[in-house]
Amino acid sequence: MSLFNRPKSLTELVTENLRERIITGEFELGEQLSEARIAKNLEVSRTPVREAINRLEMEGLLVVEPQRGSFVFNLEPEELAKLCDARVCLETTALTSAIQVNPQALHAALSACVDRMKEARGAGNDAEYLFQDTMFHQCFFDCADNRFLNDAYQTIALKMAALRSRLGYHPDHMAKSFREHIELVQCVEQGDIAKALDILKLHIDRKEGSYWSDATQPDGTGSG
């Protein structure tokens, strides 16, 4: 048996459980997590829960405050703006590189994501649609042939997945999102980098995208 073919540790299992619950929105942004309650819920000791919390803090999904506890990350509007700025920088660079060095692989990967998005929309499976949305953007980095660029993106990717789960369910947003993903696939097929970048920037720009609108309007009814 391979040395690497082993069951996952309790810490790994608890980490995966909590990460999924944060990303899918079961825990609210800014919500305080109780080690004792989580341990009881998962029927484990507090040690793997504490270790999982430490890992998720390193991933940026949790904030641990001494004497106060552990909290799901939260973003003020100005922080969200900076996050979207970082997305624009990283994703436009990755998309440009991917179209230049791996256009066929990129087109195939993005097309497959769009097909799964279409199936999810038809089935009314919003969670699957949003998961495929995350996978779509990851394809830029998978095909860009630059692991350092991907490493940089991973520092914000989980936060973006969590934000999609909270802000991406609005029907108007989802319809707009789907349309723009299809347009991006068409641009990649045509090798039109300039148009692809224009669409991508509009898709995620902090002053135009729905994440920005939803986060900065008090009633949470951003149009996007």
N, C-alpha and C positions, 0 to 999 in steps of 0.2 A: 504494500500500500504506500502511496506517495506520502511524504511527510506533510504535504500541504492539503491532503485530502482528509480533513478533520472536521468534526462538528464545530459550529460556532460557539464561542464562549458566551456566558450569560451577559457579560458586558456588551458584547457585539449585538446580541439579540435585543437587549434593552435599548441600546443606542439606536438600532434600526427602528424599533417600535416608536420611540419618542420622536425621532426625526420625521417619520411618516406622519405622526399625529400633529406635529408642528406644521409641516408643509401642507397637509390637507385641510388645515384650519380647525381641527378639533380643539386645539388650544388657541386662545385669542392672543393677538399681539399685545405684549406687555403683561400677560397673565403670569402670576406667580405660581410656580410648581412646587408641590410638596413631596420631598423625598419619601416620607413615610407613606403618604397616600399612594404614590406610584408603586412603591415596593409592595404594598398590600394588594393593589390592583393586579399587578403582574405576578404575585406570589413568589417574590424573590426577596433576598435580604437587601438592606440599604446600600451595601458596598457596591454591587454592580450598577445601581441607580446613580450613586455618587460619581462613579467612574464614567458612566454614560453622560452625565451632566457636564463633566469636565471636557469630554470629547466634543460635545455639542457647543460648548462655549468656544472651543478652538475653531469650530466651523462657522461661528458667528450667529448661530440660531438661538443661543441662550446667552444671557448676561448674568453673571454671578456677582452679587454685591455683598461684601462682608457685613455680617451682623443683620442682613436683611433677607437674603435668600436668592433663589434662582428665578429668573424671569425670561419669558419668551422675548426675543428682540422686538424692538419697535422703532419706527422711523418718524421723525418730525418732517414736515414738508421740505425744509431745506436739505435734510439728509437724503430724502427721496430724490430730490433734484440732483444731488451729487451722484447718487447711485445710477440714475438714468444717464447722466453725463458719462460715467464710466462705461455703461453698456454701449452707448453710441461709439465711443472710442474703440473698445475692444471688438465689438461685433462688426463694425464696418471694416476694420483691419482684417479680421478673420474671413469675412465674406469675400473681400477683394482677393486675398491670398488663395482661398479655396477655389474661386472661379478661375484663377490663373493657373494653379498647379494641378487641380483635380476636378475639372468641370463635369466630367461624366459621372464620377462617383458622387459628387455633390448633388447633381440633378436627380440621380437615382434615389439617394437618401432622402432628399427633400420631398420628392414625389411620393415616396412610400409614406412619409409622415402625413402629407396632405390627404392621401387615400384613407389613412386611419382616422384622421380628423373628420373626414366626410362620413365615415361609418359611425363614428361616435356621435356626430350631430344627428344623424338619422335615427340613432337608437336613443337619443336624449341623454346620452352618457356624458355629462359635462365634465366630470372628473377625468375621464379618459381623454377628452378633447384637450383639457388643460395640460395633462401629462404629455401628450403629443406636441403641444405648443412648446413645452420645455425641450423636448427631444429635437424639434425642428431647429431651434437656435443652437443647440449643442452640435448639430451637424456642421455648422460653419467651422467650428474648431476641430472637429474630427477630420475634416478634409483640408484644413489649412496647412498641415505639415509643419506645425510649429508648437512644440510641447510647452514652451515657455508662455506663449500666448494663452494656451489652454489652462495652464496652471494659474495664470492671473485671473482668468474668467471664473475658475472654480471658487475663488474667494467671494464671489457675489452670486453664483448660480443658484445656490440653495435658497438664499433670500428671495431671489426673483421667483423661484418656484412657489415659495410660500405666499408671496404677494399675488401671484396669478390666482391662487386658490381663493383668495379673499376678494379680489377686485375684478376677476375675469368672468364672472357668471352672468353679468348683465347681457341680455339678448342682443342689444345693439352693439355692444362691445364685441361679442363673440362673432357676430355677422361681419363686422368690419375687420376683425382679426383674421377670419377665415379668408376673406376676399384678398387681403394684403399678402397672406401666405401664398395664395395661388399666383398672384402677380409676381412675387419674388421667384417662384419656380419658373415662370415663363421667362423672366429676365435671365436667369441662370442658363436656361436652355438656349437662349439667343446670344449669350455671352455679353449682355449689355450691363457692364459693371456700373456705369454712371446712373442708369435708371434704377438698378437694383439698390444702390446706395441711397438714392433719393427716397425710395419707398421704405427702406429700412429705417432711415432717420425719422421719417414721419411716423413710422410704426412705434418707435420707442422714445422719441424725443420728449424731454421732460415738460415742455410747454404745450405739446400737442397731444401726446398719448393719454390714454384713459387712466393710467396709473396716476399721472399727475393730477388730472381733473378730479378723480374720485378722492384723492388724498387731501386735496386743498379746498374742496368745497364742503362747508359745514354739514350739509344734508346728505353728503355722500352720493349725489346723483350726477356725477361727472358724465359727460356725454361720450368722449373718446370715439 
